[in-house]
């Protein structure tokens, strides 16, 4: 599971799908968007990211399942 911040979600997911950056998502073949949150403030977004990175896997799974029980790919619903 990957947690990150971006100012362009479509572009960032595309980078992950294209394996453009050698890193965590490349190494673990993470390329499916299953959950995202939008913020008007980059400071708020970074704070949320840092907090969520400290969560255990069970909490992250429960958050995602609460919104997307089947963990469907959310990328196709982006505007």
ChimeraX attribute file (.defattr): number of C-alpha atoms within 10 A of each C-alpha:
attribute: neighborCount
match mode: 1-to-1
recipient: residues
	/A:1	15
	/A:2	11
	/A:3	11
	/A:4	14
	/A:5	17
	/A:6	13
	/A:7	10
	/A:8	8
	/A:9	17
	/A:10	14
	/A:11	11
	/A:12	16
	/A:13	17
	/A:14	14
	/A:15	15
	/A:16	20
	/A:17	17
	/A:18	11
	/A:19	16
	/A:20	12
	/A:21	12
	/A:22	9
	/A:23	11
	/A:24	12
	/A:25	18
	/A:26	16
	/A:27	10
	/A:28	10
	/A:29	13
	/A:30	15
	/A:31	20
	/A:32	18
	/A:33	19
	/A:34	16
	/A:35	17
	/A:36	12
	/A:37	8
	/A:38	12
	/A:39	11
	/A:40	7
	/A:41	8
	/A:42	13
	/A:43	10
	/A:44	12
	/A:45	17
	/A:46	15
	/A:47	11
	/A:48	16
	/A:49	15
	/A:50	14
	/A:51	10
	/A:52	15
	/A:53	14
	/A:54	9
	/A:55	10
	/A:56	9
	/A:57	12
	/A:58	8
	/A:59	11
	/A:60	16
	/A:61	13
	/A:62	12
	/A:63	13
	/A:64	15
	/A:65	15
	/A:66	11
	/A:67	11
	/A:68	14
	/A:69	11
	/A:70	10
	/A:71	15
	/A:72	13
	/A:73	13
	/A:74	13
	/A:75	17
	/A:76	9
	/A:77	6
	/A:78	7
	/A:79	6
